[in-house]
Amino acid sequence: MVTTESRLARTSQMVCAAGRVSRNSPGRSRLAVVALSAMLGLAGRLAAHDYPQMGARFSRNMVSAERNLPDRFNPETGENILWAAELGSESHATPVVGSGRVLMGTNNGNPRDPRNEGDRGVLLCFNEATGVFEWQLAVPKITISRFWDWPRAGICSTATIEGNRAYVVSNRGEVMALDLAGMSNGNDGPYLEEAVHTVPPDETPLPPTAHDADIVWLYDMLHDQGVRQHDSAHACILIDGPFLYVNTSNGVDDTHKEIHAPDAPSLVVIEKATGRLVARDGERIGPRIFHSTWSSPMLAEVGGQRRIFFAGGDGVLYAFEALGEAPPPGEVRTLRKVWWFDIDPTGPKENVHRFNSNRKISPSNVKSIPVFHEGRVYLTGGGDLWWGKNESALWCIDPAGEGDATVRGLVWKHPLGDHVMASPAVAEGMVFAADCDGTLHCVDAVTGGTCWTFEANGDFWASPLVADGKVYAATRRGWFYVFRLSRTRELLSEVKLNGPVSATPVAANGRLYVATMRSLYAVGRR
């Protein structure tokens, strides 16, 4: 078997040989240069990667190995814009790239199908090379109240791609497996009710076309697990072999003072091939959820043990033993908790909703995803953006051992602004964290000391991305910044986009993908 590494090694040997030919045979120098250019192009293509999920595989680190990415672009002038695609009117998910397609969650503010009008959660699929629209998943809104499925928020969950399948949590709390080709190759089972599913119950079913999504299977967390999601579902599915680890988005009721589903799980495990529930957490986090369960899981190996790290809505980072095999049909296992770290051990732990309006004292929660890098876990969190205290931080945590690591696991804590939603990016001994005060922090990964800060125009919801020796970051006022990856601050470029940015920029196959509320741009050197 010829691996990518062996191909690159062979390419390196051929490059050296080409250099010898050019030195020893001047008449052949042009041929050598052409061959060298071709081989370097091949090496670049071999080094390119898809971006199939939120963050790097397993670790969730917001870092990419892509190269040759531009340090500036401008949609107004077309500079380094390869293609652009229209989204809805609000887009809070992050694009993912895999198997030649780009998936992006949005709303129905720009209907692709005139038959399907009104507010919907929408997942759009574009051709990666051209940006041509291929198909969409359209999901009706939950109409119980706006706090179940916030108006015009669309599908807020980021999809995950593997092979010819995509996995996503809809705005209705449904875990779905989708055929990445959509209906263009027919309606694959076992799920065959797409015509009914894409419209509200009181409307006429819409027979699917070649530009509609093909749902392979569907698991309804709200119906089957009694979950009471809050505002919307907001999950980034983690794939581990045959399993999908999924945040349920369980949260408070409309009054923001009660947990409607205290016994519902915060983390579930779904069998990837069938959509069967195979495991769930047993921590009964529900009564301690301050607002909602915002975070998604990551996986890391610690001391030779594979662990699933998950930040609950109670401000506690849990580590569960990764599932080894699926239980027999009909059996649902309870994930074994092996480790935990409380980011706010002195915060209120009971009757937590008494502190909703207290901006000095309240529990903490986590809206970002924990990141693993070189034996450490990096996590942002603190007071909720809409409720509770104005205080947030970045933690560096040692995940070794078992049991309560709240005291012994703390390596350092770095203060951030009043609130934080973005996940950190860790690279070359630096941690980049962006807060809701509009400050981008560059922090020493070993000591937690400040390297530099930058005051941006607007608050950060999107996470920063590190790729190709650069740091990319965007704000809710639509400003996009590019910095050199360095311990000293160097702003390479900035540009004002056509709307707010909630989506994290991503890099895949030599391109940068940037999504505003209304547009998706494929950016590359032209």
N, C-alpha and C positions, 0 to 999 in steps of 0.2 A: 504494500500500500504506500502510495506517495503522499506525504503530508504537506501541508502548507509550508512548514518549516524546512522540509527537504527541498521543496521547489525554490524557496528563497535562497537556500544555501547553494543550490545549483546555479541560480541566477547570478549570485555573487561571484562564483567561480568563472562563469561566462563573461561577466563584466571585466574581471581581471584579465582574462584571456584577450578580450577585445582591446583592452588598453595596451597589452604587449604587442598585438598585431599592428596597432596604429603607430607605435613607436618604432617598430622594426621594419615596417613596410609603408612608407609615406604614401604610396599610391593607393593603399587600401584604407586610408584614414577616414574618408567619407563613409565607406561601408561600415566601418567600425562604429562611427558616431551614430549612424542610423540604427545599427543593431543594439547599441547601448541604450538609445532612447526608447526603443521598443521594449527592451528588457526591463528598463526602469518603470515603464508604463505598466508592464505585467506585474512587477513587484508591487506597485501602488494598488492595482486592482486586487491582488491577493491579500493585501493588508486591509482592505475595506471590509466593513461589517454592517449588517442590518442593525436597527435599533428597535427590537421587537417588544420591549416593555419599558415601564417607567424606571429609569436608572439602569446601571449595569446589572447583568444577570446575577441573581442571588444577593450580591452585596448592596444593591440599590445605589451605589455611589454615582453621583451625577458627573461622571467623567467618561470621555470617549477617547478611543485610540485613533480616531480619524486624523488624516493629514491633508495638507494642501487646501485648507479651508480659508475663505476670504476673511480679512480683518475689517471689511467695510462693505456695505450694500445700501441701495437706496431704491425703494419701490417707485418713487416719483420719477426718477430719471432712468430706471431700468438697470442701474449699475449692479452687476453680478446677480441679477434675478433671472433664474432659468425658467421658472414658470410660477404662476400665481393662480389660486383657485378661490372662488367665493365660498364662504361658510354661511352660517345663519347670522342672527343679530347678536347672539351671545355664545361664546365658546370658552368653556372653563376646563376642558380636558387638555391633555398633551398629545401631540401626534406621535404615532409609532410607525415604524417602517419594517417590513418584512416580506419576503417572497415576492418582491416586485410591486408591492402595494403600500399605500400610505393610508392609515385610518385616523379619523379625527372626530371627536364628539362635539356636537353643537346643538342648536335648536332648529326649528322650522321657519325661522324668520325669512329665509330665502328658499321657498318650496321647490324641490326638485321634481315633484310629481304633483301636477295641478289637481289631481283627484284627492290628494291627502292634504287638506288645508287645516289651519288652526294650530294651536300650540302643541308641539310634540317634542319628545326627546329623539335626537337623530344621531346616527353614526354614519359618516360619509367614508366611502372608499374611493381613492384616486389611484391611477396608474403612476407608479413611482417615476418612470422615465419622462412622461409627458405631462402629468397633472390632469389628464382627462378623467372625468367622473365615470365611475364604473357601476356602483350600486350604493343604496342606502338602506339602513335599518331605521324605520320610523315607529316610535312607541307612544301610544296615547298617554296623557298625563293622569296621575292620580288626582281625583277631584274631591276627596274627603275634606281636605283643607289645604291651603297653600303651604303649610309647614311640613306636609308629607312630600311634596314635589313642587318646589318653588317655581312660580310662573316664569316662563321663558328661560329658565336655567339650562334646559336641554339635557343631554347625557353628559354628566360631569365626570363620570368614571373614565379612566384611560384604559384602552384595550390592551391586550397582550396577544402577540402572534406567535404561533409555532407551526411550521410546515404549512399545510393547506387549511389550517384552522385559525380562527380568531376567537378569543374569549373576552367577554365584557360583562359588566353589571349595568343593566338598563336603569333608567330613571324610576322604574317601578320595583327596584330591588330584585330583579330577575338575573340570575347567573345564566349566561347564554354561551353556547358553542355555535359559531357561525362558519359556514363554508366560505373560504376566502375568495372563491370565484363567484359568490352570490348565486342568483338563480340562472346565470348564463349556462350552467351545465345541468340544469334540472333541479328539482326539489328533493334533496336528500332527506331521508327520515332519520330517526323515527318521528321527529316533530313535523307535522304537516298542516298546522293550523295558521300559517302566516297570514292568510287572507282575513281571518277574524282578528288576529292579534294586532294588526297595524291600525285598527280604528277603534274608537270608543264602543262600549257595548250596545249603545242605542243606534249605531250607524250601520249602513249596509257594508258587508265585507268587500274588500278590494282584492280581486284576483291578482296575484303577483305577476310582475313583468320581469324581463331579463335584467332590469336595473334595480331590483329589490333584493334584500338580504335573504339568505337561505339559513333558517334556524335549524340546526341539527338536533339540539336538545335544549331544554330550559328547566331551570330549578328556581322556584319562587320562594325566596327567603322570607318574605312577609307572610305568605300563606302557610308555608310548611314549618317555619320556626317561630312564628308569632312576632317577628321583628317589627319595631315601630321606628322606621327610619325618620331622620329629621332633616328638613330642607331638600334633600335628595339623597340618592345613593352616590357615594364618592369613594370608590374602591379601585385599586390598581392590583389586579390579580397576579399572584406569584405562582409560577409553575415549578413544581419539583417532581420530575419523572411523571408518574401516573396521576399526580394530585394537583389540585388547584387550591391554594390558600386564599381565603376571601374575607375581607372586612365586611361586616353586616350593616354598618352605619346605624346601629341602634342608638336612640337618643331620647330627648325629652319630648313631652307632649306640647300641645299648642300654648299652654299657659307658661311653659318653661319652668314649671315648679314641680312637676311629677314625672316619673319614669313609667310610661304606660306598660312597658314589657320588661320588668326587672329580671325575669328569668330567661329572657332570650339570650342567645350567645352573642359574643362580640366577634368571634373568629370561627369560621367553619372551614371544613375541608371537603371538597367535592371530587369525586372520581372523574378524571378528565375524559375518559372514553364514553361514559354512560350518563353523567350528570347526577349520579347517586350521591347522597350525603353519606360520608364515611366517618367523619369525626367532627367534634366541636369542643370549644373550651368549656371548662366546668368551674370557672372562677366566680360566677355570678357578679360580674362587674357592674351590671345594670344599675343598682341603687346608688352607685358612686359616680355615674357618668354626669359630668357637669353640664354639658351641652349636647354633644354627639360623639360618636366614635368615628374620628376623621382619618386616622392613620391606617396604613397598609403594612403588611408583613415583609420582612426580609429574612434571608437564610444565611447562616455562617457556621463554619466548623470551629468549635472551641474545645481544646483538649481532646481532639479526636472524636468529638461528639457533634452530630449535626443538630443544630438548634434553629427554631423559628422564633425570631424576635418580633414582638408586636406591642405597640404602644396603645394601651386601652384609653377609653374616654375618661378614666379616673386619674390620668397623669402618671401611670405606672408602666414602665417598660417590662414586659414579661418575656421570658424565654421558655419555649415549650420543646419537648423532645420531638424531633421530626418523625412523621409517620413512616414506618418501615414497609408495611404492606397493608393492603386493604383488608378490612374485616369481612367475615362471611356475609352474604346477602341478608338484609334485615337487621344487621347489627351496626350501631353507631358508637364509636369509641370516644372516650374523653381524653383530650390531649393532656399529657403529663407535664405540669409546670415544674421546671428544674431550677429556675433562677428568676429574680426580679429586682428592679431598681426603681425607687420612688423619686421622681424629679422634684417633688415638693413635700418632703416628709413632715413639715410643720404646718402645712395647709389643712383646712377643715376636711374631715373624713366622713362625717355623718350629717344628715340633713343639709346636704351641700347647696341646695338651691335657695337657702336663706341668704346666700351671699351674691346672688346674681347682680345686684346693683352696687355692690361694694367694690370700688375701684382701688382699694388699698388691701383688702383681705378677701381671698376666695381660694378655692382649689385651683390647680393648674390642669391643663390638658395639652394634647399634642395634635397638631394638624399636619405635621410633616411625616416623612418616612425615615426610620432609623437607617443609618449608613454604616457599613462595616469596612474597615481599611486597616491592614497590617496589625491585626490582633486587637483593635479597639473599635468601640461603637461610638458614633457621633450622632447626637440628637439635639434638635431644637424644640423648644416648648415654653409654656408659661401661661399667663392669664389669657382667657379667651378674648378674641378680637371684639366680640359683641357684648360679652358679659364678664363681670369680675375684674380682677386687679390688672393694673398696668405694669406688668413686669414680665420679661422673658429672658431666655439665656440659651447658650450653646454648651452642651455637656460633652466631655470626653470620658468614656466609661470603660473600665476593664471588665470584660464579660466572663472572666475565669471563675471556676468553682460552681457551687450550687447554693441555693438558699437566698437569703436576703443580702443583696450586695449594695444597699443604699449608702452605707458608710464606707465599707472597704473597697467598693468598686469605683468610687469617684477618683478620677485622675486629675481633672481640672474642670472649672466652670467659668465661662466667659459671658459677661453681661451683654445683652442686646438691647433693642428698643423696647417700647411698651408691649409690642406684640410681634409674633413671628408665625408665618405659615409655610415658608420655604424650607425644603430639605437642604442639608449641606453638601458641598462638593469637596473632596479631599484629594490633593495631588501634590507631589514633590515637597512634602513637609509642611503644606499649608492647608488650612480649612477656610472655605469661602461660605459665608452665611449672609443672607439678605433678609432684612426685617421690614416690618410694616411701617416703620418710621421713615423708610426710604434710604436706609444706610446699608451699603455693602461692606462687610467686614472681611478682612484678610487676617487670619489668626494663625499663629505658630502651632502646628499640630502636636508638638511635644510639650510645650510649656503653657499653651493657652494665652500667651501674650499677644498684644496687637502688633501686626506688621504694618497695616495701613487701613484706612477707611475712606469711603467715598459717599458724599451726600448727593443722591440722585434726585431727579425731578419726578416725584411720585413714589408711592409705596410699592414694595415688592410683594407680590403673591407668588409669582413664578420662581422656581429654584434657579440658581446660577448653574451654568454648564462650563466645564473645563474641557477643552479639546484643542489640539494642535498648538500648544503653547500659548493659548489665549483663554480668557474668561469672558463668557457671554452672559449678559443679564438684561432683563427688561422689566419695566414698571407698569403700574396700572394707569398711568397717564400716557402710555404709548411710547415712552423713550426706550431705545435699545442701545446698550453700551457694549463696547468691546475693549477689554484691557489685555495688556501683556501679562502672561503668567509669571509673576515676579514678586519678590518680597518688598519691592518698592513700587509705588503706584505709577502706572503709565497708561493713560487712556489713549487707545489707538483711534477710536472713532465713536461717533454717536449719531443717531438718526431718529427723527420723529416719525412714528408709524401712524396708520390710519385709525387706530383705536386702542383701547386698553389691552393689556396683555396679562392673562392668567396662566397661559401655557408655558411650560418650560421649553426653551430652545433645545433641539436635539440634533445630533450629527449621525449621518449614516451614508456609507458608500460614497464618500467624498463630497457630501453636500451637508449644508446646514438647513434645518427646517424651522421656520419661525411662524407662529400663529398669533394673530391678534383676535379680537372678538369676532371680526368679520372676514378675515382673509388668512389664507395659508400660503406661505412663500417657500419655494425651493431656491436656496441660495448657493451659488458656487462660482468658482473662478471662470470667467468667460474669455 
